[in-house]
Amino acid sequence: MRTPRNATAAAISRDHDLNAAVIGAETGLRDVMVQVAQVAPTPAPVLIFGETGSGKEVVARAIHERSGRAAGPILRVNCGAIAPDLIDSELFGHERGSFTGAIAQKPGWFERADGGTLFLDEIAELPLAAQVRLLRVVQDGIFERVGGTRSLAADVRVVAATHRDLGDMAARGAFRHDLWYRLNVFTIRLPPLRDRGADIPALVAHFATRAAQRLGAHTLPLTDDDLTLLRAYDWPGNVRELAAVIERAAILGEGRRLDIRRALGPSAETSTAFPTLDATIRRHIETALARCHGRIEGPHGAARLLGLNPNTLRSKMQKLGIAFGTHRGELR
């Protein structure tokens, strides 16, 4: 049966709007968003690998919003923040009187996420005993409240995330193989911010707008020198660290500008003392573009000057965040 043209157009428009909500969807996170689009409509569990602060929750929410469960809830559980003796109660709920302090019946996270998505962040931190009970509910959707005697069912899609190597943990006996196999149906690896230089300007603009709103300030522009400093930094804390730096820069700039150098502190000097390879390549490409008046192709283009295929040059420009049309003429 052929899909009506207006329905197809509506679906494309919806996907475009959803992508627009994910900063970097068209640049550093392009491959990730392709995977999100592939897996979101399916019922499969998803496992997201990524460094701390790299945006795993953003990806989990993107999966939920593109799925048939978008109208249902999406709940986040930080598995590493739950006391071991409360894990079963938090995940599956408890009956009144089931333990000291259980003064009323309480639904757990799985019950509350029924019809939607449960995002289990830091899944590697779950104790082995809890992993056994989690496996059952992931496989069958069946569980029991603590102190309960009847089985309950929940229709929940599980998206798990970790910054640790679960395969290695399973090999060492620190994570259950059967749960690892069940969760590892579809894996998404989230690149760190240091590999997503093209995303930095848009991320900074987003965080600067948020900081300006908090400070009751007007727009806080980003200068070329600021951008050079930010791109040269290694970002061990990823996007979360960038957000903190921009807010600190707005405060240090007294709501009138972004004081990036002071916000980065000693890191700024360390970063600029010896440029990274990406920073060096970026400057070399920009120099070539300026010399060629912005032209990429042809006998007088930057690609020929650099000894690259024009498509390879465009790909490198996109990866390094070099904007098209900004080097003395329209780039083509």
C-alpha positions as CSV (number, residue, x, y, z in Angstrom):
1,M,0.0,0.0,0.0
2,R,1.4,3.3,-1.1
3,T,1.9,6.0,1.6
4,P,-0.1,9.2,0.9
5,R,2.2,12.0,-0.3
6,N,1.0,14.4,2.4
7,A,1.6,11.7,5.1
8,T,5.2,11.2,3.8
9,A,5.8,15.0,3.8
10,A,4.5,15.3,7.3
11,A,6.8,12.5,8.5
12,I,9.8,14.2,6.8
13,S,8.9,17.5,8.3
14,R,8.5,15.9,11.8
15,D,11.9,14.2,11.5
16,H,13.5,17.5,10.4
17,D,11.9,19.4,13.4
18,L,13.1,16.7,15.8
19,N,16.7,16.8,14.4
20,A,16.7,20.5,14.8
21,A,16.2,20.0,18.5
22,V,19.4,17.9,18.7
23,I,22.4,20.2,18.4
24,G,24.9,18.6,16.1
25,A,22.4,16.4,14.3
26,E,23.7,17.6,10.9
27,T,27.4,17.7,11.8
28,G,29.2,15.8,14.6
29,L,26.2,13.7,15.5
30,R,25.0,12.9,11.9
31,D,26.0,9.2,12.0
32,V,24.4,8.9,15.5
33,M,21.1,10.4,14.3
34,V,21.1,8.0,11.3
35,Q,21.2,5.1,13.8
36,V,18.6,6.8,16.0
37,A,16.2,6.9,13.0
38,Q,16.9,3.3,12.2
39,V,16.2,1.9,15.6
40,A,13.6,4.3,17.0
41,P,10.5,2.7,15.3
42,T,11.5,-0.8,16.5
43,P,10.8,-2.3,19.9
44,A,14.5,-3.3,20.3
45,P,16.5,-2.3,23.4
46,V,19.3,0.2,22.8
47,L,22.6,0.4,24.4
48,I,24.4,3.8,24.3
49,F,28.1,4.0,24.9
50,G,29.7,7.4,25.5
51,E,32.0,9.3,27.8
52,T,30.5,11.1,30.8
53,G,28.8,14.3,29.8
54,S,28.8,13.5,26.1
55,G,25.0,13.7,25.7
56,K,23.7,10.1,26.2
57,E,20.4,11.3,27.7
58,V,19.8,13.6,24.7
59,V,20.2,10.6,22.4
60,A,17.9,8.5,24.6
61,R,15.2,11.1,24.4
62,A,15.7,11.4,20.6
63,I,15.0,7.7,20.3
64,H,11.8,8.0,22.4
65,E,10.5,11.0,20.5
66,R,10.9,9.2,17.2
67,S,9.3,6.0,18.4
68,G,5.7,4.9,18.6
69,R,5.9,5.6,22.3
70,A,6.4,9.3,22.0
71,A,3.1,10.1,23.6
72,G,4.1,8.0,26.6
73,P,6.5,8.8,29.4
74,I,10.3,8.7,29.3
75,L,11.9,8.3,32.7
76,R,15.6,8.4,33.6
77,V,17.1,6.3,36.3
78,N,20.7,6.8,37.4
79,C,21.6,3.3,38.4
80,G,24.8,4.4,40.1
81,A,22.9,6.7,42.5
82,I,20.6,4.1,44.0
83,A,21.6,2.5,47.3
84,P,22.1,-1.3,46.7
85,D,19.4,-2.2,49.3
86,L,16.8,0.1,47.6
87,I,17.4,-1.0,43.9
88,D,14.6,-3.5,43.8
89,S,12.1,-1.1,45.4
90,E,13.1,1.7,43.0
91,L,12.9,-0.4,39.9
92,F,9.9,-2.6,40.7
93,G,8.1,-0.9,43.5
94,H,7.1,-2.3,46.9
95,E,4.0,-3.3,48.9
96,R,3.0,-1.6,52.1
97,G,4.9,-3.1,55.1
98,S,7.3,-5.0,52.9
99,F,10.3,-3.5,54.9
100,T,10.9,-0.9,57.6
101,G,9.7,2.5,56.3
102,A,7.4,1.0,53.6
103,I,4.3,2.8,54.9
104,A,2.4,2.7,51.6
105,Q,2.4,0.8,48.4
106,K,4.8,2.4,45.8
107,P,5.0,1.8,42.1
108,G,8.5,1.4,40.7
109,W,10.2,2.9,37.7
110,F,8.9,0.1,35.4
111,E,5.3,0.6,36.3
112,R,5.6,4.4,36.0
113,A,7.2,4.0,32.5
114,D,4.5,1.7,31.2
115,G,3.7,2.5,27.6
116,G,6.9,4.6,27.3
117,T,10.7,4.4,27.6
118,L,12.9,3.7,30.6
119,F,16.4,5.2,30.3
120,L,18.7,3.3,32.6
121,D,21.8,5.5,32.8
122,E,25.1,4.1,34.2
123,I,23.7,0.5,33.8
124,A,27.2,-0.9,34.6
125,E,26.8,0.2,38.2
126,L,23.9,-2.2,38.9
127,P,24.9,-5.1,41.3
128,L,24.8,-8.6,39.9
129,A,21.8,-9.6,42.0
130,A,19.7,-6.7,40.5
131,Q,20.9,-7.6,37.0
132,V,19.2,-11.0,37.4
133,R,15.8,-9.4,38.1
134,L,16.3,-6.8,35.5
135,L,17.0,-9.4,32.8
136,R,13.5,-11.0,33.5
137,V,11.6,-7.7,33.0
138,V,13.7,-6.8,29.9
139,Q,12.9,-10.2,28.3
140,D,9.3,-10.7,29.4
141,G,8.0,-7.5,30.8
142,I,7.1,-9.3,34.0
143,F,8.1,-8.3,37.5
144,E,6.9,-8.4,41.1
145,R,6.9,-5.6,43.7
146,V,9.1,-6.1,46.8
147,G,6.9,-7.9,49.2
148,G,4.3,-8.7,46.5
149,T,3.0,-12.2,45.6
150,R,1.6,-11.5,42.1
151,S,3.3,-10.9,38.8
152,L,2.8,-7.6,37.1
153,A,3.4,-6.6,33.5
154,A,4.8,-3.4,32.0
155,D,5.1,-2.5,28.4
156,V,8.4,-0.6,28.5
157,R,11.2,0.0,26.0
158,V,14.6,0.0,27.7
159,V,17.4,2.3,26.6
160,A,20.6,1.7,28.7
161,A,23.7,3.8,28.7
162,T,27.2,3.5,30.1
163,H,30.7,5.0,29.8
164,R,32.3,1.6,30.7
165,D,33.2,-1.4,28.5
166,L,30.3,-3.8,29.3
167,G,31.8,-6.5,27.1
168,D,35.0,-6.5,29.1
169,M,33.1,-6.4,32.3
170,A,31.1,-9.5,31.2
171,A,34.3,-11.3,30.3
172,R,35.6,-10.6,33.8
173,G,32.4,-11.6,35.5
174,A,31.5,-8.1,36.7
175,F,28.4,-7.9,34.4
176,R,26.1,-10.7,33.5
177,H,26.6,-12.2,30.0
178,D,22.9,-12.9,29.5
179,L,21.9,-9.3,30.4
180,W,24.7,-8.0,28.2
181,Y,23.5,-10.0,25.3
182,R,19.9,-8.9,25.8
183,L,20.8,-5.2,26.0
184,N,23.3,-5.3,23.2
185,V,20.8,-5.7,20.4
186,F,21.5,-2.3,18.9
187,T,24.5,-0.2,20.0
188,I,25.1,3.5,19.5
189,R,28.5,4.9,20.2
190,L,28.4,8.6,21.0
191,P,31.6,10.5,20.0
192,P,33.2,12.8,22.6
193,L,33.1,16.5,22.1
194,R,36.8,16.7,21.2
195,D,35.9,14.8,18.0
196,R,32.9,17.0,17.3
197,G,34.6,20.4,16.6
198,A,31.9,21.4,14.1
199,D,29.3,21.3,16.9
200,I,31.0,23.7,19.2
201,P,29.7,27.0,17.7
202,A,26.1,25.9,17.9
203,L,26.5,24.4,21.4
204,V,28.1,27.6,22.6
205,A,25.3,29.7,21.1
206,H,22.7,27.5,22.9
207,F,24.5,27.7,26.2
208,A,25.2,31.4,25.8
209,T,21.5,32.1,25.2
210,R,20.6,30.1,28.3
211,A,23.2,32.0,30.4
212,A,22.0,35.3,29.1
213,Q,18.5,34.5,30.1
214,R,19.6,33.5,33.6
215,L,21.6,36.7,34.0
216,G,18.9,38.9,32.5
217,A,21.4,39.9,29.8
218,H,21.2,40.4,26.1
219,T,23.0,38.2,23.5
220,L,26.5,37.2,24.4
221,P,28.5,37.0,21.1
222,L,31.3,34.5,20.4
223,T,34.5,36.0,18.9
224,D,36.9,34.1,16.5
225,D,39.5,34.2,19.3
226,D,37.0,32.6,21.7
227,L,36.2,29.9,19.2
228,T,39.9,29.1,18.7
229,L,40.4,28.7,22.4
230,L,37.3,26.4,22.7
231,R,38.3,24.3,19.8
232,A,41.9,23.8,21.0
233,Y,40.7,22.5,24.4
234,D,40.4,18.7,24.9
235,W,37.0,18.8,26.8
236,P,37.5,15.8,29.2
237,G,34.0,16.6,30.6
238,N,32.5,16.9,27.2
239,V,29.3,18.9,26.6
240,R,28.5,19.1,30.3
241,E,31.9,20.8,30.9
242,L,31.3,23.2,27.9
243,A,28.0,24.2,29.4
244,A,29.7,25.0,32.7
245,V,32.5,27.0,31.0
246,I,30.1,29.1,29.0
247,E,28.0,30.0,32.1
248,R,31.2,30.8,34.0
249,A,32.4,33.0,31.0
250,A,29.1,34.9,31.0
251,I,29.4,35.6,34.8
252,L,33.0,36.6,34.4
253,G,32.0,38.9,31.5
254,E,29.4,40.5,33.8
255,G,26.6,39.6,31.4
256,R,28.0,41.8,28.6
257,R,30.3,39.3,26.9
258,L,31.8,35.8,27.2
259,D,35.2,35.9,29.0
260,I,36.3,32.5,27.6
261,R,40.0,32.8,28.5
262,R,39.3,33.4,32.1
263,A,36.6,30.8,32.2
264,L,38.9,28.2,30.9
265,G,41.6,29.3,33.3
266,P,45.0,27.6,33.0
267,S,43.5,25.2,30.5
268,A,43.4,28.0,27.9
269,E,47.2,28.6,28.1
270,T,47.8,24.8,28.1
271,S,45.6,24.4,25.0
272,T,47.2,27.2,23.0
273,A,50.8,26.5,24.0
274,F,50.9,23.6,21.4
275,P,48.0,23.4,19.0
276,T,46.2,20.1,18.4
277,L,46.5,18.4,15.1
278,D,42.9,19.3,14.2
279,A,43.6,22.9,15.1
280,T,46.7,22.9,12.9
281,I,44.8,21.3,10.0
282,R,41.9,23.8,10.4
283,R,44.2,26.8,10.2
284,H,46.0,25.3,7.1
285,I,42.8,24.8,5.3
286,E,41.5,28.2,6.2
287,T,44.8,29.8,4.9
288,A,44.4,27.9,1.6
289,L,40.8,29.0,1.3
290,A,41.7,32.6,1.8
291,R,44.5,32.4,-0.7
292,C,42.1,30.9,-3.3
293,H,39.4,33.5,-2.5
294,G,37.1,30.8,-1.1
295,R,37.1,28.6,-4.2
296,I,37.3,24.8,-3.5
297,E,37.3,23.3,-7.0
298,G,39.2,24.0,-10.2
299,P,42.8,24.7,-11.1
300,H,42.8,27.7,-8.8
301,G,40.9,26.0,-6.0
302,A,42.0,25.2,-2.4
303,A,41.6,21.4,-3.0
304,R,44.2,21.5,-5.7
305,L,46.5,23.7,-3.6
306,L,46.2,21.2,-0.7
307,G,46.5,18.1,-2.9
308,L,43.0,16.8,-2.0
309,N,39.9,15.7,-3.8
310,P,37.3,18.5,-3.6
311,N,34.8,16.1,-1.8
312,T,37.5,15.1,0.7
313,L,38.2,18.8,1.4
314,R,34.5,19.5,1.9
315,S,34.3,16.5,4.3
316,K,37.2,17.8,6.3
317,M,35.8,21.3,6.4
318,Q,32.5,19.9,7.8
319,K,34.2,17.8,10.4
320,L,36.4,20.7,11.5
321,G,33.6,23.2,11.6
322,I,34.9,25.4,8.8
323,A,31.9,27.3,7.5
324,F,31.2,27.5,3.8
325,G,30.9,31.0,2.3
326,T,33.1,32.8,4.8
327,H,36.5,33.1,3.2
328,R,36.4,36.1,0.8
329,G,33.7,34.8,-1.5
330,E,31.2,32.0,-1.8
331,L,32.9,28.6,-1.4
332,R,32.0,26.1,-4.0
